[in-house]
Amino acid sequence: AKFVAIGDGGNELGMGKVIDEIYERIPDGRKIGAVTAADHLVAASVSNWGGYALMAAAALVAASDRREASNEADERDERAKTKGLIDECLPTEEAETR
């Protein structure tokens, strides 16, 4: 499993991924810096904003996956119809006039 972390000040779990930067740039970084490194780190000015960005990115990926799955299902159904494997369940105009 991959470890994803969001941090803003250097003391959050996962910020060890950039520990050298924390030591160099954060006041008291050697004292407060978290040493556990995340596999994937979202560093933000405010942790909540990083969380919102991660949620937005996940929503875009999920929406894209749903669109692709829907398109694949439509294409599969169309191929099945042309091969005569399935019929439309809705009445045709011709059937309604009988």
VEXKE-450593 format. One record per atom (N, C-alpha, C): residue number from 0; residue in one letter; atom name; x, y, z negated. Coordinates in nm, 3 decimals, padded with zeros to 5 digits. Each point is the difference from the previous one (the first is absolute). Example, Ala and Ser with C-alpha at 12.3 -4.5 7.8 and 13.67 -1.06 7.14 Angstrom:
2
[node 0; "A"; "N"; [01.319; -00.569; -00.780]],
[node 0; "A"; "CA"; [-00.089; 00.119; 00.000]],
[node 0; "A"; "C"; [00.090; 00.120; 00.000]],
[node 1; "S"; "N"; [-00.035; 00.105; 00.072]],
[node 1; "S"; "CA"; [00.082; 00.119; -00.006]],
[node 1; "S"; "C"; [-00.077; 00.109; -00.073]],
END
This chain:
98
[node 0; "A"; "N"; [00.084; -00.118; 00.000]],
[node 0; "A"; "CA"; [-00.084; 00.118; 00.000]],
[node 0; "A"; "C"; [00.088; 00.124; 00.000]],
[node 1; "K"; "N"; [-00.045; 00.099; 00.070]],
[node 1; "K"; "CA"; [00.072; 00.127; 00.007]],
[node 1; "K"; "C"; [-00.046; 00.093; -00.111]],
[node 2; "F"; "N"; [00.091; 00.083; -00.046]],
[node 2; "F"; "CA"; [-00.027; 00.094; -00.108]],
[node 2; "F"; "C"; [-00.006; 00.141; 00.059]],
[node 3; "V"; "N"; [-00.117; 00.061; -00.003]],
[node 3; "V"; "CA"; [-00.020; 00.136; 00.048]],
[node 3; "V"; "C"; [-00.015; 00.090; -00.121]],
[node 4; "A"; "N"; [00.073; 00.112; 00.000]],
[node 4; "A"; "CA"; [-00.006; 00.093; -00.113]],
[node 4; "A"; "C"; [-00.021; 00.142; 00.050]],
[node 5; "I"; "N"; [-00.058; 00.081; -00.087]],
[node 5; "I"; "CA"; [-00.021; 00.142; 00.028]],
[node 5; "I"; "C"; [00.061; 00.076; -00.118]],
[node 6; "G"; "N"; [00.082; 00.100; 00.031]],
[node 6; "G"; "CA"; [00.062; 00.076; -00.107]],
[node 6; "G"; "C"; [00.023; 00.144; 00.038]],
[node 7; "D"; "N"; [00.020; 00.083; -00.104]],
[node 7; "D"; "CA"; [00.022; 00.142; 00.026]],
[node 7; "D"; "C"; [00.115; 00.061; -00.079]],
[node 8; "G"; "N"; [00.044; -00.065; -00.106]],
[node 8; "G"; "CA"; [00.100; 00.066; -00.084]],
[node 8; "G"; "C"; [00.123; -00.082; -00.029]],
[node 9; "G"; "N"; [00.003; -00.123; 00.047]],
[node 9; "G"; "CA"; [00.116; -00.084; -00.022]],
[node 9; "G"; "C"; [-00.015; -00.100; -00.113]],
[node 10; "N"; "N"; [-00.096; 00.021; -00.088]],
[node 10; "N"; "CA"; [-00.014; -00.091; -00.114]],
[node 10; "N"; "C"; [-00.105; -00.109; 00.023]],
[node 11; "E"; "N"; [-00.061; -00.003; 00.118]],
[node 11; "E"; "CA"; [-00.104; -00.099; 00.029]],
[node 11; "E"; "C"; [00.062; -00.131; 00.050]],
[node 12; "L"; "N"; [-00.064; -00.109; -00.039]],
[node 12; "L"; "CA"; [00.045; -00.131; 00.043]],
[node 12; "L"; "C"; [00.008; -00.002; 00.153]],
[node 13; "G"; "N"; [00.110; -00.046; 00.054]],
[node 13; "G"; "CA"; [00.019; -00.007; 00.144]],
[node 13; "G"; "C"; [00.094; 00.107; 00.053]],
[node 14; "M"; "N"; [00.017; 00.108; -00.076]],
[node 14; "M"; "CA"; [00.085; 00.110; 00.046]],
[node 14; "M"; "C"; [00.149; -00.037; 00.001]],
[node 15; "G"; "N"; [00.034; -00.115; -00.054]],
[node 15; "G"; "CA"; [00.138; -00.047; 00.007]],
[node 15; "G"; "C"; [00.049; -00.016; 00.143]],
[node 16; "K"; "N"; [-00.091; -00.005; 00.093]],
[node 16; "K"; "CA"; [00.036; -00.008; 00.142]],
[node 16; "K"; "C"; [00.084; 00.121; 00.041]],
[node 17; "V"; "N"; [-00.021; 00.113; -00.068]],
[node 17; "V"; "CA"; [00.075; 00.123; 00.031]],
[node 17; "V"; "C"; [00.073; 00.051; -00.125]],
[node 18; "I"; "N"; [00.051; -00.091; -00.080]],
[node 18; "I"; "CA"; [00.059; 00.037; -00.129]],
[node 18; "I"; "C"; [00.117; 00.096; 00.015]],
[node 19; "D"; "N"; [00.081; -00.014; 00.103]],
[node 19; "D"; "CA"; [00.113; 00.092; 00.018]],
[node 19; "D"; "C"; [-00.049; 00.144; 00.021]],
[node 20; "E"; "N"; [-00.109; 00.014; 00.075]],
[node 20; "E"; "CA"; [-00.058; 00.133; 00.020]],
[node 20; "E"; "C"; [-00.056; 00.055; -00.132]],
[node 21; "I"; "N"; [-00.060; -00.085; -00.078]],
[node 21; "I"; "CA"; [-00.056; 00.042; -00.130]],
[node 21; "I"; "C"; [00.113; 00.049; -00.090]],
[node 22; "Y"; "N"; [00.109; -00.078; -00.005]],
[node 22; "Y"; "CA"; [00.114; 00.041; -00.083]],
[node 22; "Y"; "C"; [00.053; 00.135; 00.043]],
[node 23; "E"; "N"; [00.004; 00.023; 00.129]],
[node 23; "E"; "CA"; [00.060; 00.122; 00.054]],
[node 23; "E"; "C"; [-00.092; 00.122; -00.008]],
[node 24; "R"; "N"; [-00.131; -00.020; 00.023]],
[node 24; "R"; "CA"; [-00.089; 00.114; 00.020]],
[node 24; "R"; "C"; [-00.098; 00.030; -00.114]],
[node 25; "I"; "N"; [-00.028; -00.097; -00.084]],
[node 25; "I"; "CA"; [-00.101; 00.018; -00.106]],
[node 25; "I"; "C"; [00.071; 00.035; -00.131]],
[node 26; "P"; "N"; [-00.043; 00.108; -00.065]],
[node 26; "P"; "CA"; [00.059; 00.031; -00.131]],
[node 26; "P"; "C"; [-00.018; -00.121; -00.095]],
[node 27; "D"; "N"; [00.105; -00.036; -00.066]],
[node 27; "D"; "CA"; [00.001; -00.117; -00.091]],
[node 27; "D"; "C"; [-00.032; -00.130; 00.074]],
[node 28; "G"; "N"; [00.028; -00.003; 00.130]],
[node 28; "G"; "CA"; [-00.029; -00.118; 00.081]],
[node 28; "G"; "C"; [00.064; -00.127; -00.051]],
[node 29; "R"; "N"; [00.122; 00.012; -00.054]],
[node 29; "R"; "CA"; [00.068; -00.119; -00.054]],
[node 29; "R"; "C"; [-00.070; -00.050; -00.126]],
[node 30; "K"; "N"; [-00.071; 00.087; -00.065]],
[node 30; "K"; "CA"; [-00.069; -00.036; -00.123]],
[node 30; "K"; "C"; [-00.139; -00.056; 00.027]],
[node 31; "I"; "N"; [-00.071; 00.061; 00.097]],
[node 31; "I"; "CA"; [-00.141; -00.038; 00.021]],
[node 31; "I"; "C"; [-00.023; -00.087; 00.123]],
[node 32; "G"; "N"; [00.099; -00.012; 00.087]],
[node 32; "G"; "CA"; [-00.018; -00.072; 00.127]],
[node 32; "G"; "C"; [-00.036; -00.146; -00.018]],
[node 33; "A"; "N"; [-00.102; -00.043; 00.072]],
[node 33; "A"; "CA"; [-00.039; -00.142; -00.001]],
[node 33; "A"; "C"; [00.093; -00.075; 00.094]],
[node 34; "V"; "N"; [00.049; -00.114; -00.044]],
[node 34; "V"; "CA"; [00.098; -00.073; 00.080]],
[node 34; "V"; "C"; [-00.061; -00.114; 00.082]],
[node 35; "T"; "N"; [-00.124; -00.036; -00.026]],
[node 35; "T"; "CA"; [-00.065; -00.106; 00.076]],
[node 35; "T"; "C"; [-00.038; 00.054; 00.138]],
[node 36; "A"; "N"; [00.049; -00.065; 00.103]],
[node 36; "A"; "CA"; [-00.024; 00.046; 00.137]],
[node 36; "A"; "C"; [-00.124; -00.068; 00.060]],
[node 37; "A"; "N"; [-00.079; 00.079; 00.068]],
[node 37; "A"; "CA"; [-00.116; -00.053; 00.073]],
[node 37; "A"; "C"; [00.046; -00.047; 00.137]],
[node 38; "D"; "N"; [-00.075; -00.091; 00.060]],
[node 38; "D"; "CA"; [00.027; -00.037; 00.139]],
[node 38; "D"; "C"; [-00.038; 00.116; 00.092]],
[node 39; "H"; "N"; [-00.110; 00.066; -00.034]],
[node 39; "H"; "CA"; [-00.050; 00.114; 00.078]],
[node 39; "H"; "C"; [-00.036; 00.110; -00.099]],
[node 40; "L"; "N"; [00.055; 00.117; 00.020]],
[node 40; "L"; "CA"; [-00.019; 00.110; -00.092]],
[node 40; "L"; "C"; [-00.066; 00.118; 00.069]],
[node 41; "V"; "N"; [-00.104; 00.053; -00.062]],
[node 41; "V"; "CA"; [-00.063; 00.125; 00.044]],
[node 41; "V"; "C"; [00.042; 00.104; -00.103]],
[node 42; "A"; "N"; [00.090; 00.090; 00.041]],
[node 42; "A"; "CA"; [00.043; 00.108; -00.089]],
[node 42; "A"; "C"; [-00.079; 00.125; 00.039]],
[node 43; "A"; "N"; [-00.059; 00.065; -00.098]],
[node 43; "A"; "CA"; [-00.086; 00.115; 00.027]],
[node 43; "A"; "C"; [00.024; 00.108; -00.104]],
[node 44; "S"; "N"; [-00.040; 00.123; 00.032]],
[node 44; "S"; "CA"; [00.010; 00.110; -00.096]],
[node 44; "S"; "C"; [-00.088; -00.028; -00.122]],
[node 45; "V"; "N"; [-00.115; -00.062; 00.025]],
[node 45; "V"; "CA"; [-00.094; -00.038; -00.105]],
[node 45; "V"; "C"; [-00.040; -00.146; 00.029]],
[node 46; "S"; "N"; [00.017; -00.087; -00.097]],
[node 46; "S"; "CA"; [-00.029; -00.142; 00.022]],
[node 46; "S"; "C"; [-00.140; -00.024; 00.054]],
[node 47; "N"; "N"; [-00.099; 00.073; -00.052]],
[node 47; "N"; "CA"; [-00.137; -00.019; 00.049]],
[node 47; "N"; "C"; [-00.009; 00.028; 00.149]],
[node 48; "W"; "N"; [00.070; 00.101; 00.048]],
[node 48; "W"; "CA"; [-00.003; 00.032; 00.143]],
[node 48; "W"; "C"; [00.061; -00.114; 00.081]],
[node 49; "G"; "N"; [00.105; -00.060; -00.052]],
[node 49; "G"; "CA"; [00.059; -00.116; 00.066]],
[node 49; "G"; "C"; [-00.098; -00.116; 00.005]],
[node 50; "G"; "N"; [-00.076; -00.017; -00.109]],
[node 50; "G"; "CA"; [-00.103; -00.105; -00.003]],
[node 50; "G"; "C"; [-00.108; 00.027; 00.102]],
[node 51; "Y"; "N"; [-00.041; 00.126; 00.012]],
[node 51; "Y"; "CA"; [-00.103; 00.034; 00.100]],
[node 51; "Y"; "C"; [00.053; -00.028; 00.140]],
[node 52; "A"; "N"; [00.125; 00.034; 00.026]],
[node 52; "A"; "CA"; [00.060; -00.024; 00.132]],
[node 52; "A"; "C"; [00.005; -00.150; 00.031]],
[node 53; "L"; "N"; [00.037; -00.079; -00.099]],
[node 53; "L"; "CA"; [00.005; -00.146; 00.019]],
[node 53; "L"; "C"; [-00.139; -00.056; 00.027]],
[node 54; "M"; "N"; [-00.100; 00.048; -00.074]],
[node 54; "M"; "CA"; [-00.139; -00.046; 00.022]],
[node 54; "M"; "C"; [-00.048; 00.039; 00.140]],
[node 55; "A"; "N"; [00.033; 00.121; 00.044]],
[node 55; "A"; "CA"; [-00.042; 00.045; 00.133]],
[node 55; "A"; "C"; [00.065; -00.086; 00.109]],
[node 56; "A"; "N"; [00.128; -00.028; -00.016]],
[node 56; "A"; "CA"; [00.070; -00.084; 00.098]],
[node 56; "A"; "C"; [-00.060; -00.141; 00.002]],
[node 57; "A"; "N"; [-00.030; -00.056; -00.115]],
[node 57; "A"; "CA"; [-00.060; -00.133; -00.006]],
[node 57; "A"; "C"; [-00.138; 00.000; 00.066]],
[node 58; "A"; "N"; [-00.076; 00.106; -00.020]],
[node 58; "A"; "CA"; [-00.134; 00.009; 00.062]],
[node 58; "A"; "C"; [00.012; 00.005; 00.152]],
[node 59; "L"; "N"; [00.098; 00.073; 00.051]],
[node 59; "L"; "CA"; [00.020; 00.007; 00.145]],
[node 59; "L"; "C"; [00.037; -00.136; 00.057]],
[node 60; "V"; "N"; [00.088; -00.070; -00.068]],
[node 60; "V"; "CA"; [00.040; -00.134; 00.046]],
[node 60; "V"; "C"; [-00.119; -00.094; -00.003]],
[node 61; "A"; "N"; [-00.078; 00.003; -00.107]],
[node 61; "A"; "CA"; [-00.117; -00.087; -00.012]],
[node 61; "A"; "C"; [-00.102; 00.030; 00.108]],
[node 62; "A"; "N"; [-00.023; 00.128; 00.028]],
[node 62; "A"; "CA"; [-00.096; 00.038; 00.105]],
[node 62; "A"; "C"; [00.048; -00.049; 00.136]],
[node 63; "S"; "N"; [00.129; 00.013; 00.025]],
[node 63; "S"; "CA"; [00.056; -00.047; 00.127]],
[node 63; "S"; "C"; [-00.015; -00.152; 00.012]],
[node 64; "D"; "N"; [00.027; -00.071; -00.108]],
[node 64; "D"; "CA"; [-00.014; -00.146; 00.001]],
[node 64; "D"; "C"; [-00.146; -00.041; 00.026]],
[node 65; "R"; "N"; [-00.095; 00.072; -00.061]],
[node 65; "R"; "CA"; [-00.142; -00.031; 00.020]],
[node 65; "R"; "C"; [-00.040; 00.025; 00.145]],
[node 66; "R"; "N"; [00.050; 00.111; 00.057]],
[node 66; "R"; "CA"; [-00.031; 00.030; 00.142]],
[node 66; "R"; "C"; [00.054; -00.109; 00.090]],
[node 67; "E"; "N"; [00.125; -00.041; -00.023]],
[node 67; "E"; "CA"; [00.060; -00.104; 00.082]],
[node 67; "E"; "C"; [-00.078; -00.131; -00.012]],
[node 68; "A"; "N"; [-00.038; -00.036; -00.122]],
[node 68; "A"; "CA"; [-00.075; -00.124; -00.022]],
[node 68; "A"; "C"; [-00.136; 00.008; 00.070]],
[node 69; "S"; "N"; [-00.064; 00.115; -00.006]],
[node 69; "S"; "CA"; [-00.130; 00.019; 00.064]],
[node 69; "S"; "C"; [00.014; -00.011; 00.152]],
[node 70; "N"; "N"; [00.103; 00.064; 00.055]],
[node 70; "N"; "CA"; [00.024; -00.007; 00.144]],
[node 70; "N"; "C"; [00.029; -00.144; 00.044]],
[node 71; "E"; "N"; [00.079; -00.071; -00.079]],
[node 71; "E"; "CA"; [00.031; -00.140; 00.034]],
[node 71; "E"; "C"; [-00.127; -00.085; -00.003]],
[node 72; "A"; "N"; [-00.086; 00.023; -00.098]],
[node 72; "A"; "CA"; [-00.125; -00.076; -00.008]],
[node 72; "A"; "C"; [-00.090; 00.031; 00.119]],
[node 73; "D"; "N"; [-00.009; 00.128; 00.038]],
[node 73; "D"; "CA"; [-00.080; 00.037; 00.117]],
[node 73; "D"; "C"; [00.052; -00.067; 00.126]],
[node 74; "E"; "N"; [00.133; 00.002; 00.017]],
[node 74; "E"; "CA"; [00.060; -00.064; 00.118]],
[node 74; "E"; "C"; [-00.024; -00.150; -00.001]],
[node 75; "R"; "N"; [00.011; -00.063; -00.117]],
[node 75; "R"; "CA"; [-00.024; -00.144; -00.011]],
[node 75; "R"; "C"; [-00.144; -00.033; 00.036]],
[node 76; "D"; "N"; [-00.095; 00.081; -00.052]],
[node 76; "D"; "CA"; [-00.141; -00.023; 00.030]],
[node 76; "D"; "C"; [-00.028; 00.017; 00.148]],
[node 77; "E"; "N"; [00.060; 00.100; 00.060]],
[node 77; "E"; "CA"; [-00.022; 00.024; 00.144]],
[node 77; "E"; "C"; [00.053; -00.117; 00.082]],
[node 78; "R"; "N"; [00.118; -00.052; -00.035]],
[node 78; "R"; "CA"; [00.054; -00.117; 00.071]],
[node 78; "R"; "C"; [-00.092; -00.120; -00.016]],
[node 79; "A"; "N"; [-00.053; -00.020; -00.120]],
[node 79; "A"; "CA"; [-00.090; -00.113; -00.024]],
[node 79; "A"; "C"; [-00.127; 00.015; 00.081]],
[node 80; "K"; "N"; [-00.052; 00.122; 00.011]],
[node 80; "K"; "CA"; [-00.122; 00.023; 00.080]],
[node 80; "K"; "C"; [00.025; -00.031; 00.146]],
[node 81; "T"; "N"; [00.113; 00.046; 00.054]],
[node 81; "T"; "CA"; [00.026; -00.023; 00.142]],
[node 81; "T"; "C"; [00.022; -00.147; 00.031]],
[node 82; "K"; "N"; [00.040; -00.078; -00.098]],
[node 82; "K"; "CA"; [00.018; -00.143; 00.020]],
[node 82; "K"; "C"; [-00.128; -00.077; -00.031]],
[node 83; "G"; "N"; [-00.105; 00.072; -00.039]],
[node 83; "G"; "CA"; [-00.126; -00.066; -00.028]],
[node 83; "G"; "C"; [-00.006; -00.069; -00.135]],
[node 84; "L"; "N"; [00.094; 00.033; -00.088]],
[node 84; "L"; "CA"; [00.003; -00.066; -00.130]],
[node 84; "L"; "C"; [-00.102; 00.057; -00.097]],
[node 85; "I"; "N"; [-00.035; 00.127; 00.017]],
[node 85; "I"; "CA"; [-00.103; 00.060; -00.086]],
[node 85; "I"; "C"; [-00.093; 00.084; 00.086]],
[node 86; "D"; "N"; [-00.123; 00.012; -00.044]],
[node 86; "D"; "CA"; [-00.099; 00.084; 00.065]],
[node 86; "D"; "C"; [-00.032; 00.117; -00.090]],
[node 87; "E"; "N"; [-00.048; 00.106; 00.062]],
[node 87; "E"; "CA"; [-00.046; 00.113; -00.080]],
[node 87; "E"; "C"; [-00.123; -00.042; -00.077]],
[node 88; "C"; "N"; [-00.013; 00.047; -00.121]],
[node 88; "C"; "CA"; [-00.116; -00.031; -00.083]],
[node 88; "C"; "C"; [-00.112; 00.100; 00.022]],
[node 89; "L"; "N"; [00.032; 00.114; 00.057]],
[node 89; "L"; "CA"; [-00.101; 00.102; 00.021]],
[node 89; "L"; "C"; [-00.077; -00.029; 00.129]],
[node 90; "P"; "N"; [-00.129; 00.030; 00.003]],
[node 90; "P"; "CA"; [-00.077; -00.025; 00.121]],
[node 90; "P"; "C"; [00.046; 00.093; 00.114]],
[node 91; "T"; "N"; [-00.001; -00.053; 00.120]],
[node 91; "T"; "CA"; [00.035; 00.082; 00.115]],
[node 91; "T"; "C"; [-00.125; 00.073; 00.049]],
[node 92; "E"; "N"; [00.020; 00.099; 00.084]],
[node 92; "E"; "CA"; [-00.112; 00.074; 00.056]],
[node 92; "E"; "C"; [-00.093; -00.093; 00.076]],
[node 93; "E"; "N"; [00.060; -00.096; 00.070]],
[node 93; "E"; "CA"; [-00.078; -00.097; 00.077]],
[node 93; "E"; "C"; [-00.090; -00.083; -00.091]],
[node 94; "A"; "N"; [00.054; -00.045; -00.113]],
[node 94; "A"; "CA"; [-00.078; -00.082; -00.093]],
[node 94; "A"; "C"; [-00.114; 00.078; -00.063]],
[node 95; "E"; "N"; [00.018; 00.130; -00.017]],
[node 95; "E"; "CA"; [-00.103; 00.082; -00.064]],
[node 95; "E"; "C"; [-00.119; 00.025; 00.094]],
[node 96; "T"; "N"; [00.022; -00.007; 00.130]],
[node 96; "T"; "CA"; [-00.107; 00.026; 00.095]],
[node 96; "T"; "C"; [-00.084; -00.124; 00.026]],
[node 97; "R"; "N"; [00.044; -00.115; -00.044]],
[node 97; "R"; "CA"; [-00.077; -00.124; 00.022]],
[node 97; "R"; "C"; [-00.116; -00.010; -00.092]],
END
